[in-house]
Amino acid sequence: MEHKVEKLKINYKTLEEFKKFKEYGHQELSMIEDLEANIIENDSNSPFYGIYFGDKLVARMSLYTIQSKFDRYFAPPQDYLELWKLEVLPDYQRKGYGKALVEFAKSFGLPIKTNSRIRSFDFWTALGFTPATYEVERDKGENPLVWYPAGVTEQVH
Amino acid sequence: MEHKVEKLKINYKTLEEFKKFKEYGHQELSMIEDLEANIIENDSNSPFYGIYFGDKLVARMSLYTIQSKFDRYFAPPQDYLELWKLEVLPDYQRKGYGKALVEFAKSFGLPIKTNSRIRSFDFWTALGFTPATYEVERDKGENPLVWYPAGVTEQVH
């Protein structure tokens, strides 16, 4: 089954759907505040992508382009994608939604960095991600996993 | 009851104790590799601090000084502490161990930044931490909480 990935619009409906996800925090609260204060408009683009089942949002992730000048993970240094808050609602897990989101992220052809919860390690490695060599001053306790497109390797410090 | 906070030494005993903690990842694996490869010596200092109950490590946190030139949280920009992996083993929770570690971190007199899991929000606010205003390009989905010593305020961008 094909899962259609959509860029999510920020509006009250989307933000209400976000409340169903476990990883809900300052980012979502900030979006609500920005909408309420008219700092952003209804239906502004968000850094989130999602998959709907009918009109219900069942999976989402956030994707953000980091500029090459801030790249401390890839060689040669280049723009890359930071992926976070990948999450599929419990009743919809193990149906390919998570994989569809990650494959969508890969389709941009840029390297990807994500921070894995350890319990999702096997999910990421099955999709071709590998652990970045841990560096305390860069990673500060995070568990970064990276995906290299062809021609890209790890940045050595 | 007074809890004594100690800087932890990296050795096989400490690293074996670390396995009891939920937040165990690339950082700990990297420390084991460095020890095995003789890149670091037995009993090197680590960024971890902990509290022992008898000879058992029951609580820990990691503390790392971020240099002022990288400070994007505090005004005026200054050296600050990044605190992560604060964790108390289940049988020892609600006995003041977590609070003792945080009070120890505060005793350096530097601002502190930590990334809260949402479910620990009340713990941090009770200790005087407040959410930093969320900025997507800086925080990338994290939920930073900060503690300001006297004379320090939030950095505005």
Chai-1 contact restraints between the chains, C-beta under 6 A:
chainA,res_idxA,chainB,res_idxB,connection_type,confidence,min_distance_angstrom,max_distance_angstrom,comment,restraint_id
A,G25,B,I118,contact,1.0,0.0,6.0,A-B,restraint_1
A,G25,B,N143,contact,1.0,0.0,6.0,A-B,restraint_2
A,H26,B,P131,contact,1.0,0.0,6.0,A-B,restraint_3
A,H26,B,Y134,contact,1.0,0.0,6.0,A-B,restraint_4
A,H26,B,N143,contact,1.0,0.0,6.0,A-B,restraint_5
A,Q27,B,Y134,contact,1.0,0.0,6.0,A-B,restraint_6
A,Q27,B,G141,contact,1.0,0.0,6.0,A-B,restraint_7
A,S30,B,Y134,contact,1.0,0.0,6.0,A-B,restraint_8
A,S62,B,G141,contact,1.0,0.0,6.0,A-B,restraint_9
A,E82,B,K140,contact,1.0,0.0,6.0,A-B,restraint_10
A,W84,B,K140,contact,1.0,0.0,6.0,A-B,restraint_11
A,W84,B,G141,contact,1.0,0.0,6.0,A-B,restraint_12
A,K85,B,G141,contact,1.0,0.0,6.0,A-B,restraint_13
A,I118,B,G25,contact,1.0,0.0,6.0,A-B,restraint_14
A,P131,B,H26,contact,1.0,0.0,6.0,A-B,restraint_15
A,Y134,B,H26,contact,1.0,0.0,6.0,A-B,restraint_16
A,Y134,B,Q27,contact,1.0,0.0,6.0,A-B,restraint_17
A,Y134,B,S30,contact,1.0,0.0,6.0,A-B,restraint_18
A,K140,B,E82,contact,1.0,0.0,6.0,A-B,restraint_19
A,G141,B,Q27,contact,1.0,0.0,6.0,A-B,restraint_20
A,G141,B,S62,contact,1.0,0.0,6.0,A-B,restraint_21
A,G141,B,W84,contact,1.0,0.0,6.0,A-B,restraint_22
A,G141,B,K85,contact,1.0,0.0,6.0,A-B,restraint_23
A,N143,B,G25,contact,1.0,0.0,6.0,A-B,restraint_24
A,N143,B,H26,contact,1.0,0.0,6.0,A-B,restraint_25
